[in-house]
Amino acid sequence: MTIRVVVADDQELVRSGFAMILDVQPDIEVVAEAGDGAEAVEAVRRHAPDVALLDIRMPRMDGIEACRAISAAGACRSVMLTTFDSDAYVYEALHAGASGFLLKDVRRDDLVHAVRVVARGDSLLAPSVARRLVEEYTRPGRRAPRPDPRLEVLTARERETLLLLARGLSNAEIAASLVVSEHTVKTHVGHVLAKLGLRDRIQAVICAYETGLVEAGAPPAGGGARGGFSPAPARD
């Protein structure tokens, strides 16, 4: 299956460069380029791509607003690209529905990998972004949220699954912890996302911290900062 992509950046050379890198891949087709957020939203509406690469700072409509509109309109998934490694952008973009967040100095192979990862329904953040996101939600002294009634829709096993997701475990590690198959874990993850109205694992991790399922100050499993998603692009 060919992955259809829209690339949006107000700098023509940057936009064309990203488009050229992606379009030469045998499984990726760049169906449109856009110079601002409004053009990106229109291009997604017209071409129905699988993934939109969105620069954060663009005229008329910025990438975060474009991401919010794209997420609300359909199944296209957004990867944010920026030169600004800023907490504010990370949080805004993820809450707008972004499934990936990469810095513009990303390597060619990692950019291609990110598009493939997001297109198949997974999530991906640059390592520095992933580390700081989890650190924000787990830093000591952060006021713990009150238990959220939204979690009452989950079964005990689904709550366990969400907790392990938030602590950074992969499906294989969750399966080992719960002594079930990976297929069963995928089913549980799917139920968690559907019941809580979440798009992907990134939003599930954020939800776990915001609803109080994971206590502030509790480190991710193994002392890492994976946060339940893929922080570093592995090679295909």
N, C-alpha and C positions, 0 to 999 in steps of 0.2 A: 504494500500500500504506500502511495506517495504522500508525504507530509506536506501540506500546503501552508505557506508562510507569508505573512505581511510584515514588512520591515518599515519602521517609522523612526526617522531621525531628521532634525532640521538641518543638519550638516550633510550636504549632498555627497561629499567624498566618503564620509563615514558610512552613510546609508548604503551607498553603492558598493563599498567594500564588504560590508556584512552580507549584502544580497549576493555578491559574486561568490563569496566563500560558501554560502549555503546552496546556491543554485547549481553548482557543479557536482553536488552530491547525487548519487543515483536514486536516492529515496526521498529527496527534498526538492520542492518546486517553489520558488518565490513568485507568488501570483500578483503582488502589487507592492509598490513603495509609496510612502507617504512622508510629507515634509512637516506635518504637525499633528497634534492629537485628533483634531476634527477630521482631517483627511484619513487618519488611521481608522477611526470609528466607521467612516463611510466605506472605506476599502474592505473592512471586515464584513460590513452589512452586504456589500455587493458580491464579494468573492467567497464568503463562508470558509475561511481558512481554518486550519487546526491550531495554529500558533501565531500569535502576534508578538513581534519583538518591538518593544516600546522604549524610546529614550525618555528619561524622567523629565528633563527640561525642554519643552517645545513651545512655540508660540501658539496663540489662539486657545488651545486646550493642552494642558500638560499631560505627561504620560500617565500620571496617577488617575486623573479624571477620565482619560481615555480608557484605562484599564477598568475603572469602575463601570463605565458605560458598556464596555465589551463583555465584562463578566455578567452583567445583568441581562444582556440581550440574548446570550446563547452559549454554545458549547466551546467556543474558541478560548484557548488558554493563553495567558500573557506571561512573557518573560521581560522583566525590566532591565534596561541597560543604562548605566550612568557612570560618570567620572567621579561622582560624589559618594564617598563611603560614609554616609550619614545615618545615624539611628532614626531620625525623623522620617527620612525617605523610606527606610526599611519598614517601619511600622505602618506608615500610610499605605505603601504599596501592597503589603500583605493583607491589610484590612480591606483594601480595594478589590482583592481577589487575585492578586498575582500568584502564579505558581512557580516562578523562578526569579532570581535577582542576581545579576552578574555585573561586575565592573567592566568598563569598556576596554581595559587592558587585557581582557580574557584572551587566551590563546585560541588559535583557529580551531584546533581539534576539540577544545573544551566548549566552544560556542556550538559547534555541530552536535556534540554530545548533549548539551543542554536542551536543544530543540527536540532531539529524539526522546530524551527522558520525559520532558513535559508533554510531548505529543501522546505518549503511551499512558498518560494519566498519573505519573509520579511528579515529585516536586524537587527543586534543586536550588540551593543558594551557594554563593561564593563562600569559601571557608571563613573569611573574616566576618562576613555578614551573619553566617550561622552561629559563629562563636559569640558574637556580641548580642544577638537576639536571645539566645538561651541564657547568657549571663544576666541580661536585664530581668528576665523572669525568675531567675534563681538567686539573685544577689541577696545576701543577708540584710535584714532590716526592711526589705520591701514589704509593704503592708499586704497581708494575705487577704484575698477576696473571700467573701462569705460564700458558703456552699450554694450552688446554683440549682434551682429546681429543674432546669433543662436536663440534667443528668439522670433524673428519675425515669426517663424513657428507656434508659439502657438496662440490659440485663446485667447480672453480676459479672458474667464472663466478658461482656462487652466493656464494662468499666475497667476490668483488669487489662483488657487489650489496649484501651485508651491510655491507661496509666503507663504501660510499658512503651507505647509509642512515644509518649511525652518524655520518657527517660532515655530515649535514643536507640531503642532496640530495633533491629531489622525484623522482617517477617520470620526469618529462620531462627533468630534468637528468641522471639516471642513464642514460636512453636516449641522450642526446647524448654522454655520457662514454664509454659502451660501444659506441656506434655501432650501436644496435639499436632496434627499435620500442618504444613504451610498452607495447604488449600483451606483448611478450617480457619486459619488466621486471616487469610484474605477475605473469607466470608464475614468474619467478625468485623474486620476493618471496614468493609463495605456497608455493613449494618450501622456501624458507628457514624460514618459519614452521612448516610441517608437519614438516620433518625435525628441527627443534630443539624442537618442542613448545611453541611460543610463540603467544600469543593475537593479538598485533598488533604494529605497528611500534614502539611504545614499548618493549615487552619485547625486541624485536630490537635496539634501540639499547643498552639496558642490557646485554644479552647480549654484544654486540660489545666493550664496555668490560670487562666482568667476565671474559671469556675471554681477554683479551689481544690480540684482533684489532686493536683500536685502542690505541695506546700512550697511557698517561697523560701529560698535558701537551701532547698534539697538539691544536691548535685545530680546531673544526669548519670545513668548507670555507667560504671567503669571509669568515672571521672572525666569523661570526654565532653564534647560540646556538639554532639551530632543533632540533638533535638528532634529525632524521629524522621529526618529527611536526609537526602543525599547532599552533604556540604561540599564535597569535592568530586568533580567529574572524574569517574573512572573511564578507562578506555573501552570502546566498543570492540 
